[in-house]
Amino acid sequence: MRAKIPWQAAWGAVRSKDTLAHYQRFVEMWPSHYALAEDRIRELKHPVLRRVTSGVFWFAWGVLAVGAAAVVLIVPLVDRFAR
């Protein structure tokens, strides 16, 4: 499909509408400018709250893993030197 307006004008219209469908349509029309729309598409698909809760989940998982590894490594050392 051939676009009859410059991509800059279309980008301005897409930014003013700010919906996922408009960004996806922009990418269909101008795939070479996907990088422009990629960040905003990601933000619309995964809102900030979702990203924050995901970060908190992975942080808690990491703390649990490090704690378990510390217990596995430290308990035998304490037991050995306690005698």
Distance bins in CASP14 RR format, pairs under 12 A and 6 or more apart:
PFRMAT RR
TARGET T0000
AUTHOR 0000-0000-0000
RMODE 2
METHOD distances of the structure
MODEL  1
1 25 0 0 0 0 0 1 0 0 0 0 0
1 28 1 0 0 1 0 0 0 0 0 0 0
1 29 1 0 0 1 0 0 0 0 0 0 0
1 30 0 0 0 0 0 1 0 0 0 0 0
1 31 0 0 0 0 0 1 0 0 0 0 0
2 29 0 0 0 0 1 0 0 0 0 0 0
2 30 0 0 0 0 0 1 0 0 0 0 0
3 9 0 0 0 0 1 0 0 0 0 0 0
3 10 1 0 0 1 0 0 0 0 0 0 0
3 11 0 0 0 0 0 1 0 0 0 0 0
3 13 0 0 0 0 0 1 0 0 0 0 0
3 25 0 0 0 0 0 1 0 0 0 0 0
3 26 0 0 0 0 1 0 0 0 0 0 0
3 28 0 0 0 0 0 1 0 0 0 0 0
3 29 1 0 1 0 0 0 0 0 0 0 0
3 30 1 0 0 1 0 0 0 0 0 0 0
3 31 0 0 0 0 0 1 0 0 0 0 0
3 32 0 0 0 0 0 1 0 0 0 0 0
3 33 0 0 0 0 0 1 0 0 0 0 0
4 10 0 0 0 0 1 0 0 0 0 0 0
4 29 0 0 0 0 0 1 0 0 0 0 0
5 11 0 0 0 0 0 1 0 0 0 0 0
5 12 0 0 0 0 0 1 0 0 0 0 0
5 13 0 0 0 0 1 0 0 0 0 0 0
5 14 0 0 0 0 0 1 0 0 0 0 0
5 26 0 0 0 0 0 1 0 0 0 0 0
5 29 0 0 0 0 1 0 0 0 0 0 0
5 30 0 0 0 0 0 1 0 0 0 0 0
6 12 0 0 0 0 0 1 0 0 0 0 0
6 13 0 0 0 0 0 1 0 0 0 0 0
6 29 0 0 0 0 0 1 0 0 0 0 0
6 30 0 0 0 0 1 0 0 0 0 0 0
6 33 0 0 0 0 0 1 0 0 0 0 0
7 13 0 0 0 0 0 1 0 0 0 0 0
7 14 0 0 0 0 1 0 0 0 0 0 0
7 26 0 0 0 0 1 0 0 0 0 0 0
7 27 0 0 0 0 0 1 0 0 0 0 0
7 29 1 0 0 1 0 0 0 0 0 0 0
7 30 1 0 1 0 0 0 0 0 0 0 0
7 31 0 0 0 0 0 1 0 0 0 0 0
7 32 0 0 0 0 1 0 0 0 0 0 0
7 33 1 0 1 0 0 0 0 0 0 0 0
7 34 0 0 0 0 0 1 0 0 0 0 0
7 36 0 0 0 0 1 0 0 0 0 0 0
7 37 0 0 0 0 0 1 0 0 0 0 0
8 14 0 0 0 0 0 1 0 0 0 0 0
8 15 0 0 0 0 0 1 0 0 0 0 0
8 26 0 0 0 0 0 1 0 0 0 0 0
8 30 0 0 0 0 0 1 0 0 0 0 0
8 33 0 0 0 0 1 0 0 0 0 0 0
8 36 0 0 0 0 0 1 0 0 0 0 0
9 15 0 0 0 0 0 1 0 0 0 0 0
9 16 0 0 0 0 0 1 0 0 0 0 0
9 26 0 0 0 0 0 1 0 0 0 0 0
9 29 0 0 0 0 0 1 0 0 0 0 0
9 30 0 0 0 0 0 1 0 0 0 0 0
10 16 0 0 0 0 0 1 0 0 0 0 0
10 17 0 0 0 0 0 1 0 0 0 0 0
10 22 0 0 0 0 1 0 0 0 0 0 0
10 23 0 0 0 0 0 1 0 0 0 0 0
10 25 0 0 0 0 1 0 0 0 0 0 0
10 26 1 0 0 1 0 0 0 0 0 0 0
10 27 0 0 0 0 0 1 0 0 0 0 0
10 28 0 0 0 0 0 1 0 0 0 0 0
10 29 1 0 0 1 0 0 0 0 0 0 0
10 30 1 0 0 1 0 0 0 0 0 0 0
10 33 0 0 0 0 1 0 0 0 0 0 0
10 36 0 0 0 0 0 1 0 0 0 0 0
10 37 0 0 0 0 0 1 0 0 0 0 0
11 17 0 0 0 0 0 1 0 0 0 0 0
11 18 0 0 0 0 0 1 0 0 0 0 0
11 22 0 0 0 0 0 1 0 0 0 0 0
11 23 0 0 0 0 1 0 0 0 0 0 0
11 25 0 0 0 0 0 1 0 0 0 0 0
11 26 1 0 0 1 0 0 0 0 0 0 0
11 27 0 0 0 0 0 1 0 0 0 0 0
11 29 0 0 0 0 0 1 0 0 0 0 0
11 30 0 0 0 0 1 0 0 0 0 0 0
11 33 1 0 0 1 0 0 0 0 0 0 0
11 34 0 0 0 0 0 1 0 0 0 0 0
11 35 0 0 0 0 0 1 0 0 0 0 0
11 36 1 0 0 1 0 0 0 0 0 0 0
11 37 0 0 0 0 1 0 0 0 0 0 0
11 40 0 0 0 0 0 1 0 0 0 0 0
12 18 0 0 0 0 0 1 0 0 0 0 0
12 22 0 0 0 0 0 1 0 0 0 0 0
12 23 0 0 0 0 0 1 0 0 0 0 0
12 26 0 0 0 0 1 0 0 0 0 0 0
12 33 0 0 0 0 0 1 0 0 0 0 0
12 36 0 0 0 0 0 1 0 0 0 0 0
12 37 0 0 0 0 0 1 0 0 0 0 0
12 40 0 0 0 0 0 1 0 0 0 0 0
13 19 0 0 0 0 0 1 0 0 0 0 0
13 22 1 0 0 1 0 0 0 0 0 0 0
13 23 0 0 0 0 0 1 0 0 0 0 0
13 25 0 0 0 0 0 1 0 0 0 0 0
13 26 0 0 0 0 1 0 0 0 0 0 0
13 29 0 0 0 0 0 1 0 0 0 0 0
14 20 0 0 0 0 0 1 0 0 0 0 0
14 21 0 0 0 0 1 0 0 0 0 0 0
14 22 1 0 1 0 0 0 0 0 0 0 0
14 23 1 0 1 0 0 0 0 0 0 0 0
14 24 0 0 0 0 1 0 0 0 0 0 0
14 25 1 0 0 1 0 0 0 0 0 0 0
14 26 1 0 1 0 0 0 0 0 0 0 0
14 27 0 0 0 0 1 0 0 0 0 0 0
14 28 0 0 0 0 0 1 0 0 0 0 0
14 29 0 0 0 0 1 0 0 0 0 0 0
14 30 0 0 0 0 1 0 0 0 0 0 0
14 33 0 0 0 0 0 1 0 0 0 0 0
14 36 0 0 0 0 1 0 0 0 0 0 0
14 37 1 0 0 1 0 0 0 0 0 0 0
14 40 0 0 0 0 1 0 0 0 0 0 0
14 41 0 0 0 0 0 1 0 0 0 0 0
14 44 0 0 0 0 0 1 0 0 0 0 0
15 22 0 0 0 0 1 0 0 0 0 0 0
15 23 0 0 0 0 1 0 0 0 0 0 0
15 26 0 0 0 0 1 0 0 0 0 0 0
15 36 0 0 0 0 1 0 0 0 0 0 0
15 37 0 0 0 0 1 0 0 0 0 0 0
15 40 0 0 0 0 1 0 0 0 0 0 0
16 22 0 0 0 0 1 0 0 0 0 0 0
16 23 0 0 0 0 0 1 0 0 0 0 0
16 26 0 0 0 0 0 1 0 0 0 0 0
17 23 0 0 0 0 1 0 0 0 0 0 0
17 24 0 0 0 0 0 1 0 0 0 0 0
17 25 0 0 0 0 1 0 0 0 0 0 0
17 26 0 0 0 0 1 0 0 0 0 0 0
17 40 0 0 0 0 0 1 0 0 0 0 0
17 44 0 0 0 0 0 1 0 0 0 0 0
18 26 0 0 0 0 0 1 0 0 0 0 0
18 37 0 0 0 0 0 1 0 0 0 0 0
18 40 1 0 0 1 0 0 0 0 0 0 0
18 41 0 0 0 0 0 1 0 0 0 0 0
18 43 0 0 0 0 0 1 0 0 0 0 0
18 44 1 0 0 1 0 0 0 0 0 0 0
19 25 0 0 0 0 1 0 0 0 0 0 0
19 26 0 0 0 0 0 1 0 0 0 0 0
19 37 0 0 0 0 0 1 0 0 0 0 0
19 40 0 0 0 0 0 1 0 0 0 0 0
19 41 0 0 0 0 0 1 0 0 0 0 0
19 44 1 0 0 1 0 0 0 0 0 0 0
19 45 0 0 0 0 0 1 0 0 0 0 0
20 26 0 0 0 0 0 1 0 0 0 0 0
20 27 0 0 0 0 0 1 0 0 0 0 0
20 37 0 0 0 0 1 0 0 0 0 0 0
20 40 0 0 0 0 1 0 0 0 0 0 0
20 41 1 0 0 1 0 0 0 0 0 0 0
20 42 0 0 0 0 0 1 0 0 0 0 0
20 43 0 0 0 0 1 0 0 0 0 0 0
20 44 1 0 1 0 0 0 0 0 0 0 0
20 45 1 0 0 1 0 0 0 0 0 0 0
20 46 0 0 0 0 0 1 0 0 0 0 0
20 47 0 0 0 0 0 1 0 0 0 0 0
21 27 0 0 0 0 0 1 0 0 0 0 0
21 28 0 0 0 0 0 1 0 0 0 0 0
21 37 0 0 0 0 0 1 0 0 0 0 0
21 41 0 0 0 0 0 1 0 0 0 0 0
21 44 0 0 0 0 1 0 0 0 0 0 0
21 45 0 0 0 0 0 1 0 0 0 0 0
22 28 0 0 0 0 0 1 0 0 0 0 0
22 29 0 0 0 0 0 1 0 0 0 0 0
22 37 0 0 0 0 1 0 0 0 0 0 0
22 40 0 0 0 0 1 0 0 0 0 0 0
22 41 0 0 0 0 0 1 0 0 0 0 0
22 44 0 0 0 0 1 0 0 0 0 0 0
23 29 0 0 0 0 0 1 0 0 0 0 0
23 30 0 0 0 0 0 1 0 0 0 0 0
23 33 0 0 0 0 0 1 0 0 0 0 0
23 34 0 0 0 0 1 0 0 0 0 0 0
23 36 0 0 0 0 1 0 0 0 0 0 0
23 37 1 0 1 0 0 0 0 0 0 0 0
23 38 0 0 0 0 1 0 0 0 0 0 0
23 39 0 0 0 0 1 0 0 0 0 0 0
23 40 1 0 1 0 0 0 0 0 0 0 0
23 41 1 0 1 0 0 0 0 0 0 0 0
23 42 0 0 0 0 1 0 0 0 0 0 0
23 43 0 0 0 0 1 0 0 0 0 0 0
23 44 1 0 0 1 0 0 0 0 0 0 0
23 45 0 0 0 0 1 0 0 0 0 0 0
24 30 0 0 0 0 0 1 0 0 0 0 0
24 31 0 0 0 0 0 1 0 0 0 0 0
24 34 0 0 0 0 0 1 0 0 0 0 0
24 37 1 0 0 1 0 0 0 0 0 0 0
24 38 0 0 0 0 0 1 0 0 0 0 0
24 40 0 0 0 0 0 1 0 0 0 0 0
24 41 1 0 0 1 0 0 0 0 0 0 0
24 44 0 0 0 0 1 0 0 0 0 0 0
24 45 0 0 0 0 0 1 0 0 0 0 0
25 31 0 0 0 0 0 1 0 0 0 0 0
25 37 0 0 0 0 1 0 0 0 0 0 0
25 41 0 0 0 0 0 1 0 0 0 0 0
26 32 0 0 0 0 0 1 0 0 0 0 0
26 33 1 0 0 1 0 0 0 0 0 0 0
26 34 0 0 0 0 1 0 0 0 0 0 0
26 35 0 0 0 0 0 1 0 0 0 0 0
26 36 0 0 0 0 1 0 0 0 0 0 0
26 37 1 0 1 0 0 0 0 0 0 0 0
26 38 0 0 0 0 0 1 0 0 0 0 0
26 40 0 0 0 0 1 0 0 0 0 0 0
26 41 0 0 0 0 1 0 0 0 0 0 0
27 33 1 0 0 1 0 0 0 0 0 0 0
27 34 1 0 1 0 0 0 0 0 0 0 0
27 35 0 0 0 0 1 0 0 0 0 0 0
27 36 0 0 0 0 1 0 0 0 0 0 0
27 37 1 0 1 0 0 0 0 0 0 0 0
27 38 0 0 0 0 1 0 0 0 0 0 0
27 40 0 0 0 0 0 1 0 0 0 0 0
27 41 1 0 0 1 0 0 0 0 0 0 0
28 34 0 0 0 0 1 0 0 0 0 0 0
28 37 0 0 0 0 0 1 0 0 0 0 0
29 37 0 0 0 0 0 1 0 0 0 0 0
30 36 0 0 0 0 1 0 0 0 0 0 0
30 37 0 0 0 0 1 0 0 0 0 0 0
31 37 0 0 0 0 1 0 0 0 0 0 0
31 38 0 0 0 0 0 1 0 0 0 0 0
33 40 0 0 0 0 0 1 0 0 0 0 0
34 40 0 0 0 0 0 1 0 0 0 0 0
34 41 0 0 0 0 1 0 0 0 0 0 0
34 42 0 0 0 0 0 1 0 0 0 0 0
35 41 0 0 0 0 0 1 0 0 0 0 0
35 42 0 0 0 0 0 1 0 0 0 0 0
37 43 0 0 0 0 0 1 0 0 0 0 0
37 44 0 0 0 0 1 0 0 0 0 0 0
37 45 0 0 0 0 0 1 0 0 0 0 0
38 44 0 0 0 0 0 1 0 0 0 0 0
38 45 0 0 0 0 0 1 0 0 0 0 0
39 45 0 0 0 0 0 1 0 0 0 0 0
39 46 0 0 0 0 0 1 0 0 0 0 0
40 46 0 0 0 0 0 1 0 0 0 0 0
42 48 0 0 0 0 0 1 0 0 0 0 0
42 50 0 0 0 0 0 1 0 0 0 0 0
42 51 0 0 0 0 1 0 0 0 0 0 0
43 49 0 0 0 0 0 1 0 0 0 0 0
43 50 0 0 0 0 0 1 0 0 0 0 0
43 51 0 0 0 0 1 0 0 0 0 0 0
44 50 0 0 0 0 0 1 0 0 0 0 0
45 51 0 0 0 0 0 1 0 0 0 0 0
46 52 0 0 0 0 0 1 0 0 0 0 0
46 53 0 0 0 0 0 1 0 0 0 0 0
46 54 0 0 0 0 1 0 0 0 0 0 0
46 55 0 0 0 0 0 1 0 0 0 0 0
47 53 0 0 0 0 0 1 0 0 0 0 0
47 54 0 0 0 0 0 1 0 0 0 0 0
48 54 0 0 0 0 0 1 0 0 0 0 0
48 55 0 0 0 0 0 1 0 0 0 0 0
49 55 0 0 0 0 0 1 0 0 0 0 0
49 56 0 0 0 0 0 1 0 0 0 0 0
50 56 0 0 0 0 0 1 0 0 0 0 0
50 57 0 0 0 0 0 1 0 0 0 0 0
51 57 0 0 0 0 0 1 0 0 0 0 0
51 58 0 0 0 0 0 1 0 0 0 0 0
52 58 0 0 0 0 0 1 0 0 0 0 0
52 59 0 0 0 0 0 1 0 0 0 0 0
53 59 0 0 0 0 0 1 0 0 0 0 0
53 60 0 0 0 0 0 1 0 0 0 0 0
54 60 0 0 0 0 0 1 0 0 0 0 0
54 61 0 0 0 0 0 1 0 0 0 0 0
55 61 0 0 0 0 1 0 0 0 0 0 0
55 62 0 0 0 0 0 1 0 0 0 0 0
55 63 0 0 0 0 0 1 0 0 0 0 0
56 62 0 0 0 0 0 1 0 0 0 0 0
56 63 0 0 0 0 0 1 0 0 0 0 0
57 63 0 0 0 0 0 1 0 0 0 0 0
57 64 0 0 0 0 0 1 0 0 0 0 0
58 64 0 0 0 0 0 1 0 0 0 0 0
58 65 0 0 0 0 0 1 0 0 0 0 0
59 65 0 0 0 0 0 1 0 0 0 0 0
59 66 0 0 0 0 0 1 0 0 0 0 0
60 66 0 0 0 0 0 1 0 0 0 0 0
60 67 0 0 0 0 0 1 0 0 0 0 0
61 67 0 0 0 0 0 1 0 0 0 0 0
61 68 0 0 0 0 0 1 0 0 0 0 0
62 68 0 0 0 0 1 0 0 0 0 0 0
62 69 0 0 0 0 1 0 0 0 0 0 0
62 70 0 0 0 0 0 1 0 0 0 0 0
63 69 0 0 0 0 0 1 0 0 0 0 0
63 70 0 0 0 0 0 1 0 0 0 0 0
64 70 0 0 0 0 0 1 0 0 0 0 0
64 71 0 0 0 0 0 1 0 0 0 0 0
65 71 0 0 0 0 0 1 0 0 0 0 0
65 72 0 0 0 0 0 1 0 0 0 0 0
66 72 0 0 0 0 0 1 0 0 0 0 0
66 73 0 0 0 0 0 1 0 0 0 0 0
66 74 0 0 0 0 0 1 0 0 0 0 0
67 73 0 0 0 0 1 0 0 0 0 0 0
67 74 0 0 0 0 1 0 0 0 0 0 0
67 75 0 0 0 0 0 1 0 0 0 0 0
68 74 0 0 0 0 0 1 0 0 0 0 0
68 75 0 0 0 0 0 1 0 0 0 0 0
69 75 0 0 0 0 0 1 0 0 0 0 0
70 76 0 0 0 0 0 1 0 0 0 0 0
70 77 0 0 0 0 0 1 0 0 0 0 0
70 78 0 0 0 0 0 1 0 0 0 0 0
71 77 0 0 0 0 0 1 0 0 0 0 0
71 78 0 0 0 0 0 1 0 0 0 0 0
71 79 0 0 0 0 0 1 0 0 0 0 0
72 78 0 0 0 0 0 1 0 0 0 0 0
73 79 0 0 0 0 0 1 0 0 0 0 0
73 80 0 0 0 0 0 1 0 0 0 0 0
74 80 0 0 0 0 0 1 0 0 0 0 0
74 81 0 0 0 0 0 1 0 0 0 0 0
74 82 0 0 0 0 0 1 0 0 0 0 0
75 81 0 0 0 0 0 1 0 0 0 0 0
75 82 0 0 0 0 0 1 0 0 0 0 0
76 82 0 0 0 0 0 1 0 0 0 0 0
76 83 0 0 0 0 0 1 0 0 0 0 0
77 83 0 0 0 0 0 1 0 0 0 0 0
END
